[in-house]
């Protein structure tokens, strides 16, 4: 599994609202699906790992779709344009 993050967002409500718009039909986690319905990545709102007071959206890419980073990063960038934050990865 590989993870990307939209770090330093300030509101759970704003993050969840933006995720509802981008990934309608499910919550906790929000799922990015391939055309065949297979899950590419799961998105969750969580506290930052470094104990800062900010929140992040974590996107975990499934092993089956390990090389489909561009779809996940594109979605995180759209979320960033809407609610702010910086896109990072777990590398």
C-alpha positions in Angstrom: 0.0 0.0 0.0 1.1 3.5 -0.8 -0.3 6.7 0.8 -0.7 10.3 -0.1 -1.9 13.1 2.2 -3.5 16.5 1.9 -1.9 18.0 5.0 -2.7 21.1 7.1 -6.4 21.4 6.5 -8.3 23.2 9.2 -11.8 21.8 9.3 -13.2 18.3 9.4 -16.5 19.6 8.1 -14.9 21.3 5.1 -12.8 18.2 4.3 -15.8 15.9 4.5 -18.0 18.3 2.4 -15.4 18.4 -0.3 -15.0 14.7 -0.3 -18.7 14.2 -0.6 -18.7 16.4 -3.7 -15.7 14.6 -5.3 -16.6 11.1 -4.3 -20.4 11.0 -3.8 -22.3 7.9 -2.6 -20.1 6.7 0.3 -18.4 8.0 3.4 -15.9 6.9 6.0 -14.0 5.9 3.9 -14.6 7.7 0.7 -13.6 5.4 -2.2 -12.1 6.3 -5.6 -13.1 3.6 -8.0 -11.9 2.4 -11.4 -14.3 2.1 -14.3 -14.9 -1.6 -13.4 -15.8 -0.6 -9.8 -12.6 -1.9 -8.2 -11.3 0.4 -5.4 -8.2 2.4 -6.4 -7.9 4.3 -3.1 -9.6 4.9 0.2 -9.8 8.5 1.6 -10.1 9.3 5.3 -9.9 12.5 7.4 -7.4 12.1 10.3 -5.2 14.1 12.6 -1.6 14.7 11.3 0.9 12.0 12.3 3.3 14.6 13.7 1.0 15.7 16.5 0.4 19.1 15.0 -3.1 20.6 15.6 -4.0 20.3 11.9 -5.8 17.6 10.1 -5.1 15.8 6.9 -6.9 13.7 4.3 -5.1 10.4 3.9 -5.5 8.5 0.6 -4.3 4.9 0.7 -3.8 3.3 -2.8 -4.6 -0.4 -3.0 -1.8 -2.7 -4.0 -3.7 -3.7 -7.1 -3.7 -0.1 -8.3 -0.2 0.8 -7.0 0.9 2.7 -10.1 -2.3 4.8 -10.4 -0.8 7.7 -8.4 -1.9 10.3 -11.0 -5.6 9.7 -10.3 -5.1 10.1 -6.5 -2.9 13.1 -6.7 -5.2 14.8 -9.2 -8.1 14.3 -6.7 -6.1 15.6 -3.8 -5.1 18.7 -5.8 -8.7 19.4 -6.6 -9.5 19.1 -2.9 -6.6 21.4 -2.1 -7.9 24.0 -4.5 -11.2 23.8 -2.6 -10.1 23.6 1.1 -6.4 24.4 1.1 -3.5 22.2 2.3 -0.4 20.7 0.7 -0.2 17.3 -1.1 2.6 15.0 0.2 3.3 11.3 0.1 4.7 8.7 2.5 8.0 8.4 0.7 
